Amino acid sequence: MPTGLDGIFKPRSIAVIGASTKKGTIGREILHNLIDSEFNGKVFPVNPKAHVIHSIKCYSTILDVPDAVDLAIIIVPRDHVAPALEQCGEKGVKGVVVISAGFKETGKEGAQKEKELLKIVRKYDLRMIGPNCFGVLNTDPDHSMNATFSKTKPLIGPIGFMSQSGALGEAILGYAKELNLGFSMFASVGNKADISGNELLEYWRDDPRTDIILIYLEDFGDPREFTRIARGITRSKPIVAVKAGRTDAGARAVSSHTGALAELDVGADALFDQCGVLRVTSIDELFDIAKALSTQPLPRGNRVAVITNAGGPGILATDALVNLGIDMATFEEKTLKNLRDNLPSAAAINNPVDVIASGGPDAYRMAVDTVLSDKNVDGVIVIFVPPIVVSHREVIDAIIEVIGKHKNTKTVLGCFMTEPSGVAGSEEFIKHKIPIYNYPESAAKAMSLLVRYRNWIDRPVGEVVSFDVDRERVKDIIDTVIKTGRRTILGEDALGILAAYGIRIAQSINAKTRQEIKNVDSQLGFPVIMKIDDPNITHKTDVGGVSADLRTKTEVLEAFRAMKKRFGGPGRDFAGVTIQELIKGGRETIIGMSQDPSFGPLMMFGLGGIYVEVMKDVAFKIHPVTDYDAEEMIKSIKSYPLLIGFRGAPAVDLKVLEETILRLSQLVNDFPQLESFDVNPFIVTPKAETSKAVDARFVLKKNDKGES
């Protein structure tokens, strides 16, 4: 037998260890499903207390089975799993699926039991799914294996589904059948003690029967490996994921803007985005997009039209599309003329098109045909609210007829707003591979995900850029700080790190006495800004440690006097001040990094200064960042219009922003001892030479002893 996971998904013989004579038990249902699915191989029930189960000879142990066994399904109490697994190894079994629970998910004792299973698996070179899982299936007629305890007989189709939750298994299979969605393979991976979700992705990447991959995740296991694998798959096969749980990346570093903002589930979002995985928030959305992906061509562009017979649903669809970043298509003049000439005067002919409640099959036929023929339209959502005055069956037939005429040229999604039981005849849409949604918002979300996936396929790969930098200077700064027992790098040292990596910094001088600032005008010019130079003060503005826009030497001296009075005095060592050139005519941005325990370094970009705490308009990417990632980070923030010129304001130099992000990404790669940093603000102006970092803060990781 070929190596890999074929022993799990393409066995020639299966032993059910823990098969039961009692109906309704897991051991009985799995055996029954194997028989009912007409598994194309041999099945051996194993139970020392029975001679025959389901009219099949039963064996006391797997060692008593006279034939070779490729796959064993284990359904016995937890403490009996390890002995059964040991016997599987002795028998030469290729793969095992451990349904039994009571392992890592139950605590320390269960985790230790799970480690024992893994030792046996490694000892005999077995492959194992589980423990604590729902089973696996393969609908390929050459195998026809349903090794789950589902009551639902799955349909054959193009979807590979991986679920980390066994409890969702029954619901997933049942819901998919209701929607007429079929599977190529299904796997409930449970605790992922041996076979991980990453391995399943690789297996399905090469499976010709799997065109779409759906996954329910609770944790990634190895996020970087997931990224590598998924990025290689999504250019040819879409992956759609529901990810449960939230990261606590920022809980350890609340003093860091980047760390605090990363408390949100940004790590998973960034990972999915960078490897082309479509993330959804629910099982409903998962199947909504699966319906569209499995039946419709991807839209060629971002322009969508809506056709409806009721104004409200049309507005709801329009709002949802626009909020999801989709453009409402602008019709050609000939489209508008045809709609105007053939619809009632009360009808709305601009997008969204409203054929009004009296619009029957002829109105829908004409409107759908005309809109689909418009070269400015990439996708259409057809909404139908069945009124009393028209035959809904005739409308359905008319819509299907026209879509068939334009088959596979443009993306078409349907929305039928009616009672939960549905509209008689709507099953014809499913038959003709036209996905139907109950609400306009659901159709809009599915359309937006199709557009996003098309954008991913068209997206440049990007490359990690390397610059000529002064690593030794940064190493010296970090070594010096470590020797002092500190973990935080501020002020002159922090700006020195940036300068060593080719990032322009605002010119400054440090002073503890009036004498040291007497030449401030010749050294920096005016205006300047003065800040207390105390490493123990993180947010200087909050404690009156900043005096801005000082325009004369007199103002500088007065600000120095006030600063010394506030932070010095009897019994207090005055730390001194930093006087810095004031950068004007630019936008304050923040560029940061925070280490996430699961995903590693998260790079951040957003609007900077004090506004980062208020607006939280930031974008994250997982390190390392490519040139295209840097460009995307900048363009993805909501305040991007402020950077490219708003109400006549000059646009800033975006290239210097991209380069700065890439240089800092290289810094993260060169110095893994960095726990986090904020370059805040980096003031970007219309010219690269006047765009400079004003302040920065670096935090070093603790060692194993909790020391710097």
C-alpha positions in Angstrom: 0.0 0.0 0.0 1.3 3.5 -0.8 2.7 5.5 2.2 1.1 8.6 3.8 -2.5 8.6 4.8 -3.8 6.0 2.4 -4.0 3.6 5.3 -6.6 5.8 6.9 -8.6 6.9 3.8 -8.0 4.1 1.3 -7.9 0.9 3.3 -8.6 -2.5 1.8 -9.7 -4.0 5.1 -11.0 -2.5 8.4 -11.2 -3.9 11.9 -13.7 -2.3 14.3 -12.2 -2.8 17.8 -15.1 -2.4 20.2 -17.9 -3.4 17.7 -21.1 -3.9 19.6 -24.2 -6.0 19.3 -26.3 -3.2 20.9 -28.0 -0.9 18.6 -27.5 2.8 19.2 -23.9 2.4 20.5 -21.0 3.9 18.7 -19.4 0.5 18.2 -22.6 -0.8 16.5 -23.2 2.4 14.4 -19.8 2.6 12.9 -19.9 -1.1 11.9 -23.4 -0.5 10.4 -22.2 2.6 8.5 -19.4 0.6 6.9 -21.8 -2.0 5.7 -24.5 0.5 4.7 -22.0 2.5 2.7 -21.0 -0.7 0.9 -17.4 -0.4 1.9 -15.3 -1.9 -0.9 -13.2 -4.1 1.3 -13.2 -6.6 4.2 -14.7 -5.7 7.6 -13.7 -7.5 10.8 -15.7 -6.8 14.1 -13.5 -7.3 17.2 -15.1 -7.9 20.6 -14.2 -10.7 23.0 -17.8 -11.0 24.2 -19.5 -11.7 20.9 -19.2 -14.4 18.2 -21.2 -12.6 15.5 -22.1 -8.9 15.0 -24.3 -7.6 12.2 -24.2 -11.1 10.7 -20.4 -10.9 10.5 -18.0 -13.3 12.3 -16.5 -11.5 15.3 -12.9 -11.9 16.7 -11.7 -11.7 20.3 -8.7 -9.5 19.4 -7.3 -8.1 16.2 -4.5 -10.6 16.5 -7.1 -13.3 15.9 -8.1 -11.8 12.5 -6.8 -14.2 9.9 -6.3 -11.6 7.1 -4.2 -8.5 7.0 -5.8 -5.3 8.4 -5.1 -1.9 6.9 -7.2 0.3 9.2 -8.4 -0.2 12.8 -11.3 1.8 14.3 -10.9 1.8 18.1 -14.0 2.3 20.3 -13.1 1.0 23.8 -12.9 2.6 27.2 -9.9 4.8 27.6 -7.7 2.5 29.7 -8.1 -0.3 27.1 -7.1 1.9 24.1 -3.3 1.5 24.7 -3.4 -2.4 24.8 -5.6 -2.4 21.7 -3.2 0.0 19.9 -0.2 -2.2 20.9 -2.0 -5.2 19.3 -2.6 -3.2 16.1 1.1 -2.5 15.9 1.9 -6.2 16.3 -0.7 -7.0 13.6 1.0 -4.7 11.2 -2.0 -2.3 10.8 -1.2 0.8 8.7 -3.6 3.3 10.3 -5.9 3.7 13.3 -8.8 6.0 14.2 -9.3 6.3 17.9 -12.9 7.3 18.6 -12.4 6.9 22.4 -12.3 10.0 24.6 -10.8 10.8 28.0 -7.4 11.9 26.9 -5.7 15.3 26.7 -9.1 17.1 26.7 -9.8 15.9 30.3 -6.6 17.2 32.0 -3.2 16.1 33.1 -3.9 12.4 33.6 -5.6 12.2 30.2 -2.7 14.0 28.6 -0.3 11.4 30.0 -2.5 8.6 28.6 -2.4 10.3 25.2 1.5 10.5 25.3 1.5 6.7 25.9 -0.6 6.2 22.8 1.8 8.4 20.8 4.8 6.2 22.0 3.0 3.1 20.7 2.3 4.8 17.3 5.9 5.8 16.9 7.1 2.4 18.0 5.2 0.6 15.2 5.3 3.4 12.6 1.5 3.6 12.7 -0.6 6.7 11.7 -3.4 7.7 14.0 -6.3 10.1 13.8 -7.7 11.1 17.2 -8.2 10.3 20.0 -11.5 11.8 20.9 -12.9 12.0 17.3 -16.0 11.3 15.2 -14.4 9.2 12.6 -13.5 9.5 8.9 -15.1 8.9 5.5 -14.2 8.6 1.9 -17.0 8.7 -0.7 -14.9 7.6 -3.6 -16.8 4.6 -5.1 -13.5 2.7 -5.3 -13.5 2.7 -1.5 -17.0 3.9 -0.3 -16.0 4.1 3.4 -18.1 5.7 6.1 -16.2 5.0 9.3 -18.2 7.6 11.4 -21.1 7.1 13.7 -23.2 9.6 11.8 -26.9 9.0 11.2 -26.6 10.8 8.0 -25.5 9.2 4.8 -23.2 11.8 3.1 -23.5 12.8 -0.5 -20.7 12.4 -3.0 -19.1 15.7 -3.9 -15.9 17.8 -4.2 -15.5 19.0 -0.5 -12.8 17.8 1.9 -13.9 18.7 5.4 -11.6 18.6 8.5 -13.2 19.3 11.9 -11.3 19.5 15.2 -14.6 19.1 17.0 -16.2 15.7 17.0 -19.4 17.0 18.4 -19.9 19.1 15.2 -19.5 16.0 13.0 -23.2 14.9 12.9 -24.4 18.5 12.5 -22.0 19.1 9.6 -22.9 16.0 7.7 -26.6 16.5 8.2 -26.6 20.2 7.3 -24.5 19.6 4.2 -27.0 17.0 2.9 -29.8 19.4 3.4 -27.9 21.9 1.2 -27.2 19.2 -1.4 -23.4 19.5 -0.7 -21.3 16.4 -1.1 -18.0 15.4 0.3 -14.9 13.7 -1.2 -13.5 13.0 2.3 -14.3 14.0 5.9 -12.1 13.7 9.0 -12.7 14.5 12.6 -9.2 14.9 13.9 -10.0 15.2 17.6 -6.9 15.9 19.7 -4.5 15.7 16.8 -2.0 13.6 18.7 -0.4 12.2 15.6 -2.1 13.3 12.3 -2.5 17.0 12.2 -4.7 19.3 10.2 -1.6 20.3 8.2 -1.1 16.7 7.0 -4.7 16.5 5.9 -4.3 19.7 3.9 -1.3 18.2 2.1 -3.1 15.0 1.5 -6.1 16.8 0.0 -3.9 19.1 -2.0 -3.0 16.1 -4.2 -6.4 14.5 -4.2 -8.1 14.9 -7.6 -11.6 14.4 -6.1 -11.2 17.3 -3.6 -11.8 20.7 -5.1 -12.7 22.7 -2.0 -11.3 22.3 1.6 -13.4 23.3 4.6 -11.9 23.3 8.1 -13.1 23.9 11.6 -10.1 24.8 13.8 -9.7 25.4 17.5 -5.9 25.7 17.4 -3.3 25.7 14.6 -0.7 23.3 16.1 2.2 24.7 13.9 1.0 28.0 12.4 4.1 28.5 10.3 3.7 25.1 8.7 0.0 25.8 8.2 1.0 29.0 6.4 3.5 27.2 4.1 1.1 24.5 3.2 -2.0 26.6 2.8 -0.2 29.2 0.7 0.8 26.4 -1.7 -2.8 25.1 -2.0 -5.0 28.2 -2.2 -3.7 29.2 -5.6 -5.5 26.2 -7.1 -8.0 25.0 -4.4 -9.9 27.3 -2.0 -9.7 26.8 1.7 -12.4 28.1 3.9 -12.0 28.1 7.7 -13.9 28.7 10.9 -11.4 29.4 13.7 -12.8 29.3 17.2 -11.0 30.9 20.2 -9.1 34.1 20.6 -5.4 34.9 21.1 -4.0 36.5 24.3 -1.0 37.9 22.5 -1.2 41.3 24.1 -1.9 40.2 27.6 1.8 40.2 28.5 2.7 43.6 27.2 -0.1 46.1 27.9 2.4 49.0 27.9 3.1 48.2 24.2 0.6 49.7 21.8 1.2 46.8 19.4 0.9 44.2 22.1 -2.3 45.7 23.5 -3.9 46.0 20.1 -2.9 42.4 19.3 -5.2 41.2 22.1 -7.8 40.9 19.4 -7.9 37.8 17.2 -5.5 39.5 14.8 -2.9 36.7 14.6 -5.4 34.2 13.0 -6.7 36.9 10.7 -3.3 37.9 9.5 -2.3 34.3 9.0 -5.4 33.4 7.0 -5.0 36.6 4.9 -1.4 35.9 4.1 -2.0 32.4 2.9 -5.2 33.0 1.0 -7.6 31.2 3.4 -11.1 32.6 3.5 -12.1 33.0 7.1 -15.7 32.9 8.1 -17.3 33.3 11.5 -19.9 30.5 11.6 -20.8 27.1 10.2 -23.6 28.8 8.3 -21.1 31.1 6.6 -18.8 28.1 5.9 -21.5 26.4 3.9 -22.8 29.6 2.4 -19.4 30.1 0.6 -19.1 26.4 -0.1 -22.3 26.5 -2.0 -21.1 29.3 -4.2 -17.5 27.9 -4.7 -18.8 24.5 -5.7 -21.3 25.8 -8.2 -20.3 29.2 -9.6 -17.4 30.7 -11.5 -15.4 33.3 -9.7 -16.3 36.9 -10.5 -13.9 38.5 -12.9 -14.0 41.8 -10.9 -15.5 43.7 -8.0 -18.6 45.0 -9.7 -21.9 43.5 -8.6 -25.6 44.1 -9.6 -28.7 43.4 -7.5 -32.1 42.6 -9.1 -35.1 42.4 -6.8 -38.9 42.7 -6.7 -39.0 44.5 -3.3 -37.1 47.7 -2.4 -36.2 46.7 1.2 -34.2 43.5 0.4 -32.5 45.4 -2.5 -31.3 48.1 -0.1 -30.2 45.5 2.4 -28.2 43.7 -0.2 -26.6 47.0 -1.4 -25.7 48.1 2.1 -24.1 44.7 2.8 -22.1 44.6 -0.4 -20.8 48.2 0.0 -19.8 47.5 3.7 -17.9 44.4 2.5 -15.9 46.4 0.0 -17.8 45.5 -3.1 -18.6 48.1 -5.8 -22.2 48.4 -7.1 -21.9 48.1 -10.9 -22.6 51.2 -13.0 -24.7 50.0 -16.0 -24.0 50.9 -19.6 -26.4 53.3 -21.2 -27.9 50.5 -23.4 -28.7 48.5 -20.3 -30.5 51.4 -18.7 -32.4 52.0 -21.9 -33.5 48.4 -22.2 -34.6 48.3 -18.6 -36.5 51.6 -19.0 -38.3 50.5 -22.1 -39.4 47.1 -20.8 -40.1 47.6 -17.1 -43.1 49.4 -15.5 -42.6 53.2 -15.0 -42.6 52.6 -11.2 -39.6 50.2 -11.5 -36.1 51.3 -10.4 -33.6 50.8 -13.3 -30.4 51.9 -11.6 -28.5 49.4 -9.5 -30.2 47.8 -7.5 -32.9 47.0 -10.1 -36.4 46.8 -8.7 -38.9 45.1 -11.0 -41.6 45.8 -8.3 -44.0 43.3 -6.7 -46.1 42.9 -9.9 -43.0 41.9 -11.9 -43.5 38.4 -13.0 -41.5 35.9 -15.1 -41.2 38.2 -18.1 -39.9 41.1 -16.0 -37.3 38.9 -14.3 -36.3 37.2 -17.6 -35.7 40.5 -19.3 -33.9 42.1 -16.3 -31.6 39.2 -15.5 -30.7 38.8 -19.2 -30.1 42.5 -19.7 -27.9 42.9 -16.6 -25.9 39.7 -17.2 -25.2 41.0 -20.7 -23.7 44.3 -19.4 -19.9 44.3 -19.6 -19.7 46.4 -16.5 -21.2 43.6 -14.4 -19.1 40.9 -12.8 -21.7 39.3 -10.6 -25.4 39.4 -9.9 -27.5 38.7 -6.8 -31.1 37.9 -7.8 -33.6 38.5 -5.0 -37.2 37.2 -5.1 -39.9 37.7 -2.5 -42.8 35.6 -3.6 -45.9 37.8 -3.9 -49.5 36.7 -4.2 -50.0 38.3 -7.6 -47.5 36.3 -9.6 -46.7 32.6 -10.1 -43.4 32.0 -8.2 -42.8 28.8 -10.1 -42.9 30.6 -13.4 -40.5 33.2 -12.0 -38.1 30.5 -10.9 -38.3 28.8 -14.3 -37.6 32.2 -16.1 -34.6 33.0 -13.9 -33.1 29.5 -14.4 -33.7 29.8 -18.1 -31.8 33.1 -18.5 -28.9 32.0 -16.2 -28.5 28.9 -18.3 -28.1 31.1 -21.3 -25.2 32.9 -19.6 -23.9 29.7 -18.0 -20.5 30.0 -16.4 -19.9 33.5 -17.8 -20.7 35.4 -14.6 -21.3 34.7 -11.0 -25.0 34.5 -10.0 -26.4 34.0 -6.5 -30.0 33.8 -5.6 -31.9 35.0 -2.5 -35.5 33.7 -1.8 -37.0 35.5 1.2 -39.9 33.4 2.4 -41.0 31.1 5.2 -38.4 28.6 6.6 -40.0 25.7 4.6 -38.9 27.5 1.4 -40.6 28.1 -1.9 -42.0 25.2 -3.9 -39.7 24.8 -7.0 -36.7 26.4 -5.4 -35.1 23.0 -5.4 -34.7 23.5 -9.2 -32.1 26.2 -8.4 -30.0 23.6 -6.5 -30.5 21.1 -9.4 -29.1 23.7 -11.8 -26.2 24.6 -9.5 -27.4 28.1 -8.5 -26.9 28.7 -4.8 -29.9 30.1 -2.9 -29.7 32.1 0.3 -32.5 33.1 2.7 -31.3 36.6 3.3 -29.6 39.3 1.2 -26.8 39.7 3.7 -25.8 36.1 3.4 -25.7 36.3 -0.4 -23.7 39.5 -0.2 -21.1 37.9 2.2 -20.8 34.9 -0.1 -20.2 37.2 -3.1 -17.6 39.2 -1.2 -15.7 36.0 -0.3 -15.7 34.9 -4.0 -14.3 38.3 -4.9 -11.7 38.0 -2.2 -10.6 34.6 -3.4 -10.3 35.9 -7.0 -8.2 38.7 -5.7 -6.0 36.2 -3.9 -5.4 34.2 -7.0 -4.5 37.4 -8.9 -2.4 38.7 -6.1 1.4 39.0 -6.7 3.4 36.6 -4.6 5.8 39.3 -3.2 9.3 38.8 -1.9 11.1 39.4 1.4 13.6 42.3 0.7 17.0 42.5 2.4 18.9 45.8 3.0 22.5 46.7 3.8 22.3 47.5 7.6 24.6 47.9 10.6 23.8 44.8 12.7 26.9 45.2 14.9 25.7 48.6 16.1 22.4 47.2 17.2 24.1 44.2 18.8 26.2 46.5 20.8 23.2 48.6 22.0 21.3 45.4 23.0 24.3 43.9 24.8 24.9 47.1 26.7 21.2 47.3 27.8 21.3 43.6 28.9 24.4 44.3 31.1 22.5 47.0 33.0 19.7 44.5 33.8 17.1 46.3 31.8 14.7 45.0 29.1 13.5 48.3 27.7 15.4 50.4 25.2 14.3 54.0 24.9 15.5 57.4 23.8 18.8 57.8 22.1 19.5 54.0 22.1 16.1 53.2 20.5 16.6 55.8 17.8 20.2 54.5 17.3 18.7 51.1 16.4 16.5 52.6 13.8 19.4 54.6 12.3 21.5 51.5 12.1 18.8 49.9 9.9 18.7 52.9 7.5 15.6 54.5 9.0 15.8 58.3 9.1 15.4 59.7 12.6 14.7 63.2 13.9 17.9 65.0 14.9 18.1 65.6 18.7 20.4 66.5 21.6 20.3 65.3 25.2 20.8 67.7 28.0 20.8 67.8 31.8 22.0 71.4 32.3 21.1 74.8 30.7 24.7 75.0 29.5 24.2 71.9 27.3 21.3 73.5 25.4 22.8 76.9 24.8 23.6 76.0 21.1 20.3 74.4 20.4 19.5 76.9 17.6 22.7 76.2 15.6 22.4 72.4 16.2 18.8 71.8 15.5 17.2 75.1 14.4 13.6 75.9 15.3 10.9 74.8 16.0 11.8 72.0 18.4 10.1 69.7 20.8 11.4 68.8 24.4 10.8 65.5 26.1 11.8 64.2 29.5 14.6 61.6 29.0 13.6 59.1 31.7 13.4 55.4 30.8 11.0 54.8 33.6 8.4 57.0 32.0 6.6 55.3 29.1 3.8 57.8 28.2 5.5 61.1 28.6 2.6 63.2 27.5 0.4 61.9 30.3 2.7 63.2 33.0 3.6 66.6 31.4 6.9 65.3 30.0 6.5 66.9 26.6 6.7 70.6 25.5 6.0 71.0 21.8 6.6 73.7 19.1 9.3 75.6 20.9 10.3 78.4 18.5 13.0 80.5 20.4 15.9 79.9 22.7 14.0 81.7 25.4 11.1 79.2 25.1 13.5 76.3 25.2 15.2 77.6 28.4 11.8 78.2 30.0 10.5 74.7 29.1 13.8 73.2 30.4 13.3 75.1 33.7 9.7 73.8 34.1 10.8 70.3 33.2 13.6 70.2 35.7 11.2 71.6 38.4 8.6 68.9 37.6 11.0 65.9 37.4 14.0 67.0 39.5 14.4 68.8 42.8 15.7 67.8 46.3 16.3 64.1 46.6 15.4 63.4 43.0 17.9 62.7 40.3 16.9 64.7 37.2 17.2 62.4 34.1 17.6 65.2 31.7 15.7 66.0 28.5 15.8 65.2 24.8 15.4 68.2 22.5 14.4 67.2 19.0 13.7 68.9 15.6 10.0 69.2 15.1 8.8 67.5 11.9 5.9 69.3 10.3 3.7 68.8 7.3 3.3 65.1 7.7 1.1 62.3 9.1 1.9 60.5 12.3 2.0 56.7 11.8 3.0 53.8 14.0 5.0 50.7 13.0 5.3 48.0 15.6 5.9 44.4 16.4 4.7 42.0 19.2 5.5 38.4 19.7 2.5 36.1 19.7 2.9 32.8 21.5 1.3 30.9 18.6 2.1 32.9 15.5 5.5 34.4 16.3 6.2 38.1 15.5 3.2 40.2 14.4 4.1 43.3 12.5 1.7 46.3 12.8 1.1 49.5 10.9 -1.5 52.2 11.5 -2.2 55.8 12.3 0.2 56.9 15.0 0.8 59.4 17.8 -1.9 59.5 20.5 -4.5 58.5 18.0 -3.5 54.9 17.9 -5.0 54.4 21.3 -8.2 56.1 20.4 -8.9 55.0 16.8 -7.1 51.6 16.8 -7.0 51.8 13.0 -4.2 49.3 12.5 -3.2 46.4 10.2 -1.3 43.3 11.2 0.8 40.8 9.2 2.8 37.8 10.4 6.5 38.1 10.0 8.4 38.0 7.7 6.7 40.7 5.6 7.0 40.8 1.8 7.1 44.0 -0.2 3.5 43.3 -1.3 2.5 42.7 2.4 3.9 46.1 3.3 1.9 47.8 0.6 -1.2 45.9 1.6 -0.8 46.9 5.3 -0.7 50.5 4.4 -3.7 50.4 2.0 -5.8 48.3 4.3 -6.2 50.8 7.2 -9.4 52.9 7.2 -7.4 56.2 7.4 -5.5 55.4 4.2 -7.2 58.3 2.4 -5.4 60.7 4.8 -2.1 59.3 3.5 -2.9 59.7 -0.2 -4.3 63.2 0.0 -7.6 64.2 1.6 -9.5 67.4 0.7 -6.6 68.8 -1.2 -3.9 67.9 1.3 -0.6 66.6 -0.4 -0.1 62.8 -0.5 2.7 61.4 1.6 5.6 59.3 0.3 4.1 55.8 0.5 7.3 54.2 -0.7 9.3 55.4 2.3 6.6 53.9 4.6 6.8 50.5 2.8 10.6 50.5 3.0 10.5 51.4 6.7 8.2 48.5 7.4 10.4 46.1 5.4 13.6 47.4 7.2 11.9 46.8 10.6 10.8 43.3 9.4 14.5 42.6 8.7 15.4 43.8 12.2 12.9 41.3 13.7 14.5 38.5 11.7 18.1 39.5 12.7 17.3 40.0 16.4 14.9 37.3 17.7 15.5 38.5 21.2 13.1 41.4 20.6 9.9 40.9 22.4 8.1 44.0 21.0 8.6 47.5 19.7 6.7 50.6 18.8 8.1 53.2 16.4 5.6 55.9 17.3 5.3 58.2 15.7 7.0 57.7 12.4 6.1 61.0 10.6 5.7 60.5 6.9 5.7 63.6 4.7 5.4 64.1 0.9 9.2 63.7 0.6 11.2 60.7 1.7 14.1 62.8 3.1 11.9 64.7 5.5 10.0 61.5 6.7 11.5 60.5 10.0 11.0 58.4 13.2 10.5 60.7 16.2 10.3 58.1 19.0 10.7 54.4 19.6 10.6 51.8 22.3 12.0 48.3 22.2 11.4 45.5 24.8 13.7 42.5 25.0 12.5 39.0 25.8 13.1 37.4 29.2 15.4 34.4 29.4 14.3 31.1 30.9 15.1 32.5 34.4 12.8 35.5 33.8 15.8 37.8 33.4 16.7 40.1 30.4 
